[in-house]
Amino acid sequence: MRQPSSAIWFDGYVRTYHELDLLDLATISSLPDFRAESRAQQRFRGIQQRVPPAGVAPPPMSGRL
């Protein structure tokens, strides 16, 4: 019998979690440092999302005022 697509997706998700995420988590030696780094990365991503990429002109304001 064929598995539904949701079951196939979930199997892949669990496999990825076991093969990749747990290996990454096993390398953490200091939980406080890990948390601080995670918070810093989140703040940096927030700043990146608010700042337009260099060399890209903002859209014109004509017609908006």
N, C-alpha and C positions, 0 to 999 in steps of 0.2 A: 504494500500500500504506500502511496506517495504522501510525504509530509506536506502539510500546508506551508505556504511561504512564510508565515509568522514563525513557525517552528524552525524552519531553516535559518531564518535571520537570527533567532535567539541562540541557536546552536553556534553560529558564527560569532555572535557577541560573547558568549561564554568562553569559547576557544580563544578569542583575542584577549579577553580579560585574564585568563590563566597563562597564556603564553607571553604576553607583553606587559600588561599592567602589573601583575604580581612580581615579575622580575624587576621592574622599575621601582616598585615600592620596597622591595627587599634591599635596595641599595641605600635607602635613607638611614643615615646614622644619627641624625639629630632632628627630632620632630619639631621643636621650636624654630630651628633654622629653616626647616622645610616650610612651615606655615608662614614665616616672615617672607621668604622668597616667593611663595605663592601669592601673598597679598601684594607684594611689590609688582609682580607680573600683571596682576589684575588691574592695578592702578595705571601701569604703563599702557596696557591695552585700551583702557578708557581714554587716556590722553591721545593715543594714536587715532582713535575713532573720531575725536573732535577736531583734529588738525588736518586740513586738506593736504594731500601729497604735494611735495615740492614740484614746481614747474607746471602745476595745473591751475589754470585761471578759474576763479569762481564764476558761476553763471552770471550773466548780465542782470542788472536790476531793472532795466527798462520794462515797463508794463506791469511792474509789481507795486509801484507806488501810487 
